[in-house]
Amino acid sequence: MPSPPDDDHPSDESAEKIRRKERELAEAEDKLARRKRVADRLLILRVLLALVALVTGNPAYRWADRSIEWVMEHLRESE
C-alpha cells in the first residue's frame, strides 16, 4: 500500500514548480539580452562596413555588409 502523502509534499511541489518557472524565465531573459547585444554589435559593424565601402568603393565591403544583413534577418526570424 502506498504511504499517505505528507501535508508538506504538495507545497514542496508547488515551490519547486515556481523555482523552475523563475529559472526558465531568467534563462529566457538572458537569452533575449544576449541576442540584443549580438544584434547591436552586428548593426555597428554593418554601419562601419557601409562607410568603408562608400569611401573605398571596394565591393568586398559591400558583400560583407550584405552578409551581416542576412545574419541579422535570420536572427530576427528565429525569435
N, C-alpha and C positions, 0 to 999 in steps of 0.2 A: 504494500500500500504506500502511496506517496505520502510524504510528510506534509503536514498542514503548512500553508505559506505563512511566513512571518509578516507582521504588520508593517515592518520597515522595508520589506522587499519591493513593493510597488513604488514607494517613494524613491528608493535607490535606483530603480529602472528609469523613472522619470528624470531624476537628476542626471543620470548618465546620458539620457537622450538629449537633455538640454545642453550638457557639456559637448556632446558630439555635434549638435547643430551649431553651437557657438564656434567650435573649432572649424567646421566646414565653412561657416560664414567668414571667419578670419582668413582662411586659406583662399577663398574666392576673392576677398578684398585685396589680399596680397597679389594674387594673380592679375587682377584688374589694374592695380597700381603699376605692376611690372610692365604690363602691355602698354600702358600710357607712357611710361618712361621710354620704352623702346620706340614707340611711335613718335614721341617728341624728338628723340635723337635722330631718327631717320629723317624727319622733316627738316631739321637743321642741316643735316648732311646733304639733303636734296637741294636746299636753297644754296648752299655753298657750291655744290657741283654745277648748278644752273648759272651761278655768277661766273665761275671759272670758264664754263662753256661759252658764255656770252663774250667774255674778254678774250679768250684764246681762239675761239672758233673751232676747237678740236672736237670732232664728233664722238670721241671716246667718252667725254664728259657728259654729252647728251645721252649716250647709251646708258651710262651709269645712272643718270638721273631717272631715265625711264625704268630701269631695273628696280630702283628703290621705290618708285611709284607703284610698280607691280607688287612688290613685297608689302607695301602699306595697304593696298587694296585687299590682299589676301588676309592680312591681319584683321582688317575691319570685317571681312566676310566671316571669319572664324569666330567672331564674338557672338 
